Amino acid sequence: MARTAWISLTTDYGLADGFVAACHGVIARLAPTARVIDVTHLVPPADVRRGAAVLAQTVPYLPEGVHVAVVDPGVGTSRRGIGLATPGGLLVGPDNGLLPDAATALGGITAAVELTNPGWLAPAISRTFHGRDVFAPVAARLALGAPLAEAGPALDPATLVRLPTPVVRRTDDGFAAEVLTVDQFGNVQLAAPAGLLDGLPEQVRVAGRPAVRGRTFGDVAVGGLVVYPDSAGLVAIAVNTGRAVDRLGVRPGDVVPVDGA
């Protein structure tokens, strides 16, 4: 049986315009048998950190294929378009820190190229829509089996742009960690590995507020604050039937202490 070619798309394009459809269209014209998974197109505009987190936490559960990510406030500037090979698939997008965490989640970078081969790109490239004119056509060719090395010259992975390492530090009574993301339910995901919860008492304090160390939302009464290991293996904070982000008044990048009560 023929191998199915898979492409995933993760962007901040939204759903109100035709940007996503244009990318789908380019892929369909070049690789009509490829199947496309839309991870999300609702990454907050230009929020590279959020896009990187969503991508890295999702790609291990997708079919092996080509993963395109476009959260690209530097589009049209000197920032590079890149393709990365990993043991678990290929990644395509801007060189702005969006891709390396996902590459790590797929086993690490084994090769990297700059996407400069004009034969792989649209005949005319918009300076503001590389998703359509650069990344989608490259992904389609890769999905058809073309070798990554033909997309452009090799890059040293050490030269790739990487996002700053988020703050995670132990404290006398627990730990403090940077807010990595906030999901649509208002749950606050910290950059701390879930193992840091081990050894803390059941009653804890989060940013000075009383909370329970639990395993799921129902471990506290309605309206209660719970700290738990989330599905990505990180520490997260929720309010049972409420929004932890509003309760805590935090946003991505803030550092939140979690301490034994």
N, C-alpha and C positions, 0 to 999 in steps of 0.2 A: 504494500500500500504506500502511496506517495506521502512524503512527509509534509505536514501542514506548516506553512510559513506563518508565523505570528509576529505582529507588530503591536506595541502598546504606545499610547499617547498620554502624556501628562503635561498640562499647560495651565497658564493663567488667562487663557483667551476668553473665558466666559461662554455663555450660551446665547447671548442676545444678537450676536453678529455671525457672519459667515466664515469666520477664520477656521474653525474646526472642520467645517464641511469642505473648505478648500484643501486642507491637508488630507482629508479622507479622499477627495477627488484625485489629487496627484498620485496618491498611493494606488488607488483603484485603476488608474490609467496605466501605470507602469507595472503593477503586480496585482492583476485582477483576482488571482486566487488566494492572495494573502488575507488572513483574518485579522481584524483590528480590535483591540480591547481599549476602550476609553477608561483610563484609570480615574482621572478627574480633569476638568477644565475650569475648576473653581478655586484653584490656588489664588490667594489674594494677590492682586496685581503687583508684580515686581518683587514678591516675597520669596527670594531664592532659598532662604533657610527652610521655610515651610515646604516648598516644592521638593527640596532635597530630602527632607524627612519623610514626606509621603512616598516619594519614589523608593527610597531605601527600605522602607517598612513594607512595601507592596511587592517589589519585583521577585523576592524569593518564592512567592505563591503564584506567579504567572508562568505560563508555558515558556520554555526556552525560546528566545527569539530576539527581536530587535526592539529596544525600549527607547523611544524618543521622548525627550523632556525639553520643554521650552518655557522657561521663566527667565526672561532675557532683557532686562532693562538696558543692557549695553549693546543691543542689536544695532548693526550698522557702524559701530566703532571699530577700533583695532582689536577687540576681543576675538579670539579664534573660535571657529566651529570645529568640534572634535568628534571623533569616534573612538570608542574604547572597547577592547575585547576582554572578556573575562571567561572563566570556566563555565559560567552559567548563562552566558548570552552576551549580546552586544548592546552598547549604549551610544546614543547619538544626541548631541545638543551643544549648547554654548559652553565655552571654557570659563565659567564664572563661579565654580564651586558646586554647581547643581548635581553633577554626576558622580564624583568620587565616593561618596558614602554608599550609593547604590552599587558601585563597582565592588566595594568591600563586601557588601551583602551577598554578592554573586561569586565571591571567591577571590577577588583581587584583580588588579589590572595586569594582563599579560601582554598587551600591545596597545599603543595609542597612535592615532594619526590626526593630522590637520586636514579638514575637508576642503580641498582646493582643486580637485580634478574637475575642470569645466565640463567634461563629458558626463559627469554624474549630477550636475546641478541644472537648474532651470536656465533656458537660454538668456533670459533677462532676470536679474536678481534685484528685487526690491530691497532698499536699504532698511526697511522697517518690517519685513515679513519673511525672515529666514526660515520660519517653520514651514511655510509653503514652498519656498524656492531653493532651500538648501537641505534642511533636515528631512523633510518628507521624501524627496527623490532619492537621497542617500539611503534612507531606511528601506525604501522599496527595492533598490538594487541589492542591498545586503540580504533582504528576505528572499530574493530570488537565488541567492547563493554566490553572488559576486564576492571576491575576497576583500576584506577590509583594507589590505595594503594598497589596493588600487584606488582608494578614495583620496589619497593624498600622501604627503611625506610623513615618515615616522616621527613621533615626538617622544622625548624622554618623559615618562610619567612624573618624574620629580619636578617638572616645570609646570604642571597643571595647577590652576588656581584652586585653592582649598579654603573652605570656610573656617573661621576660627574655632578652635576646640571649645565646646561649651563648658561653662564653669560647673564642676562637681567637686565638692570638698567635704571631708569629714569634720565634724565638730565634736566638742566634748560630750554632747548628749544625743548626737544623731548625725545629720548631714545637711548641707545646703546645696541646691542645684538650680541651674538655669532652666527657666521655662523654655521648652523646645517648641511645642506646638499647642494649639487649642483647637479641639474639634468642634463640629457643629452643635454638639450637645453641651458645650461649655466646659467639658472635661479638660483639665490642665495636665499635659504630659511634661514631666521633667526629664532632663538629660541623664538622670541618675539610673544606673542599673537596678533592677528590682531587688537584687540581693542585699542592697543597703538597708532594706526594711527588716532583714533578719536581725533578731536580737532586740528590736525596739519593743516596748510594752504595747499592750492593746490600746491603751489610751495615750495619744500623742498630741502634739501641738503643731499646727501648720501655719507658719507666719504669725505665731502667737495665738491662733484660734484653736479651740479644742476640736479634736478629730479622733476617729477610730482607725486603727490599722486593720484592714479587712482584706477580703478576697474579691468582693463584688459589691454592687451598689446597695443591695438589700441587707448588707451587714450593719447598716445604721438605719435609724428611724427616718421617715420622710422628712426632708429638710436637713438631715445630718450630713456632716462632712466626713468623707472616708478617703483614706490613702491606701492604694492597692497596687499590685503588679498588673500592668495592662497587657494587652495582647501582643505588644511588641517587646515585652520583657523589660519595660522601663517602669519607673515609679509614676503613677498618675494620681490626680486628686479629683474627686467628684462630689457633688451634692445629690443625694437621693431625690430624684424628680426635680432637681434644680440645676443651677449653673454655677460651677465652682469658680469660673473666671470672674463672674460678677461678685460672688461672695468675697473672693480674695483681692479683687481689684488689681490683677496682674495682667501682664501681656508678655509675649515672647521676648526673651532677653533678660527679663527680671530674674533675680536670684531669690529663691524661696527656701527658708529654713524648715526642716522637719526634725522635731526633737521629742524625746521622751517627756511625757507630761510630769 
